[in-house]
């Protein structure tokens, strides 16, 4: 019985380190979610589907007609 208690104590000692790591990770995740919720939502600009008003373009020498 004493052997089982010593083994259980050793496992519990190792488990505490893992629980600490998990607790720190969950705390960081909680902090990241809190910061994300406090920030204003970013708006997505509408996609440019029409080319009205964009008649000009930069042409290279090969594209310009010769007179």
N, C-alpha and C positions, 0 to 999 in steps of 0.2 A: 504494500500500500504506500509505503514511504517513497518507493521508486516512482510510482505514478504521480505523487504530489510534486516531487522534484522536477519530473518531466513536464508536468502541467505548469509549474512556476516558470520554467525556462521558456516554454512556448508563450506564456502570457507576457514575459519580458520582451520577447521579440515582437509580439503583436502590438505592444504599446508604441513602438517606433513606427510601425506601419500605420497605426491609427492616427498618429501625429501627422504623418505625411498626408494621409487622406484628408484630415481635418484642415490642414493648411491649404491643400488644393481646392477643397470645397469653399473655403473662405475667399480664396482668390477668384473663383468662379462667381461667387455671390457679389463680390466687389465689382467685377467686370459687368455683370448684369445690372447692378445699381447704376453704374456710370452710363451704360447704354440707355437705360430708361430715363435718365436725367437729361441727356443730350436731346436737342430738338431733332425732329425727323428731317432727313435730307430730302429735298425735292429732286425729282428726276426731270431734267429738261425734256420738252417734247422733241420727238425725232423730226428732223427736217425732211419733209416729204415733197414739198413743192420747191421749185427753183425760181419762182417769180422774184424779180429784182436782182437776180444773180446772173445777168447776161454776160458779164465780163469774165474773161479768163486770161491767164498768162500763157501766151503762146511761145513756143521755142522758135528758133530760126527755121527749122525744117517745116513748121506748120504755117508760116506766114506766106501768103501768095506773093509772087514776084510780079512787079509791074513793068 
